[in-house]
Amino acid sequence: MQVDYIIVGYGLAGISFCELLKANNKSFIVFDNQSQQSTLVAGGLYNPVILKRFTPVWKGIEQLEIALPMYKILEEQLENKLDYKIPVLRRFASTEEQNNWFIASDKPFLNKYLDPKIIKNSNPYIDASFGLGKVLNTGRIDTQVLVGSSREKLLKENKLVEDEFYYDNLKIGEAVEYFDIVANNIVFAEGYGIKKNPFFNTLPLKQSKGELLTISAPELHLDYVLKSDIFILPLGNDLYSVGSTYEWEDDTNKITQKAREELEFKLRKVLNCPYKVENQVAGVRPTVIDRRPLVGKHQTIHNMYVLNGLGTRGVMIGPYVAKELYNYIENNKPLDKEINIERFNLG
Ligand SMILES: Cc1cc2nc3c(=O)[nH]c(=O)nc-3n(C[C@H](O)[C@H](O)[C@H](O)COP(=O)(O)OP(=O)(O)OC[C@H]3O[C@@H](n4cnc5c(N)ncnc54)[C@H](O)[C@@H]3O)c2cc1C
């Protein structure tokens, strides 16, 4: 089999890159072994403002301009709803936070996204005596449906191999060869799975494990995402996603009692109605020390590339960096120094 690209990994990074390949009539085959599940468990929120400090997300507008049309195309292709527009309301913990919000909402860029009005909480089951601030143009991508339905489609088209990619079996030359597949290029998009990749495992990727609960709370009736030191995200049918934790040592996908207790402790600080924990999930976010993605070409192998380090905001940044990589490979557009893996000395 002869293809333009082999893609290893089909999370947000791989999915985004494959969308560009499809749009440009490039042939490809994907390998995915489901060993990582960051995309699968993600809350899926997109929001161009960092709500801890009220500062803009790096290239937030550019990212959304590329990401949202991509998800719209995917919705059409997959005949499934993916993009749920929903406001995010930031709970204030003090008058100082309210003042910081006023100051931020007056700043260029942020004034497009932060509504200066302080909203009085009217939900009896939410504790928010200092009120709430509304972020505009936010939403949620249903990453579970995205992964499930796009995998199914690729399988039908014989473009997905549900198996581990065995690095030792890759032959490198003018083209790359993997068993009976010959490809012009190979792109590695394995998320935290990159740690097993001998070509790129010296990149400074750090795990950041996250866990989420799904709760049912029939009395809550929340129609926005509540953001305090956790988020409570409505999923419909009285279900809510509650997340997430950050754990820097454990790099497994296993759920823990510690995370459940932490999330429930934080939940009870803002929620005062009965709820039931229905589910708990965990995944490892692929994060980088300088909080920028890892994109670029292998130091010595001319047809081998990496697309990784999407960190805590893969929904927005995935499509953006996939496009940067595609234009670099196919259109010789130089990579932004901030995302290029050349910024690290890989020895
Ligand atoms: C709890 C939690 C909540 C999150 N919430 C949000 C959120 O609300 N909004 C947001 O934007 N982001 C969120 N994120 C972050 C987001 O999930 C990530 O940025 C993103 O999913 C990373 O995508 P990826 O494709 O790089 O990696 P992954 O999703 O990990 O995908 C990598 C894929 O490669 C495959 N793979 C790895 N090695 C191999 C191999 N050798 N052979 C074959 N296949 C292989 C894996 O099985 C996997 O399918 C959250 C993450 C977590 C854990």
The ligand as a Gaussian input file, in Angstrom:
#p B3LYP/6-31G(d) Opt

LIG

0 1
 C       -9.362000      15.154000      32.669000
 C       -9.023000      15.976000      31.467000
 C       -9.826000      17.062000      31.137000
 C       -9.524000      17.841000      30.010000
 N      -10.348000      18.872000      29.682000
 C      -10.107000      19.606000      28.577000
 C      -11.004000      20.637000      28.190000
 O      -12.039000      20.859000      28.823000
 N      -10.699000      21.361000      27.063000
 C       -9.565000      21.112000      26.330000
 O       -9.345000      21.810000      25.336000
 N       -8.691000      20.137000      26.685000
 C       -8.939000      19.391000      27.786000
 N       -8.068000      18.402000      28.153000
 C       -6.795000      18.277000      27.414000
 C       -6.964000      17.513000      26.106000
 O       -7.645000      16.333000      26.396000
 C       -5.608000      17.244000      25.445000
 O       -4.954000      18.450000      25.184000
 C       -5.721000      16.477000      24.134000
 O       -6.716000      15.501000      24.203000
 C       -4.419000      15.825000      23.705000
 O       -4.649000      15.204000      22.464000
 P       -3.534000      14.293000      21.778000
 O       -4.100000      13.843000      20.470000
 O       -2.227000      15.003000      21.739000
 O       -3.324000      13.068000      22.774000
 P       -4.286000      11.830000      23.138000
 O       -5.687000      12.242000      23.253000
 O       -3.629000      11.180000      24.314000
 O       -4.180000      10.889000      21.863000
 C       -3.026000      10.169000      21.535000
 C       -3.445000       8.914000      20.823000
 O       -2.276000       8.197000      20.399000
 C       -2.448000       6.816000      20.631000
 N       -1.129000       6.174000      20.749000
 C       -0.132000       6.479000      21.621000
 N        0.944000       5.678000      21.412000
 C        0.624000       4.857000      20.380000
 C        1.321000       3.803000      19.684000
 N        2.582000       3.439000      19.980000
 N        0.667000       3.132000      18.708000
 C       -0.612000       3.490000      18.344000
 N       -1.294000       4.485000      18.974000
 C       -0.697000       5.161000      19.961000
 C       -3.270000       6.779000      21.918000
 O       -3.974000       5.593000      22.096000
 C       -4.231000       7.973000      21.725000
 O       -5.436000       7.583000      21.103000
 C       -8.360000      17.565000      29.234000
 C       -7.574000      16.459000      29.554000
 C       -7.897000      15.661000      30.652000
 C       -7.050000      14.463000      30.971000

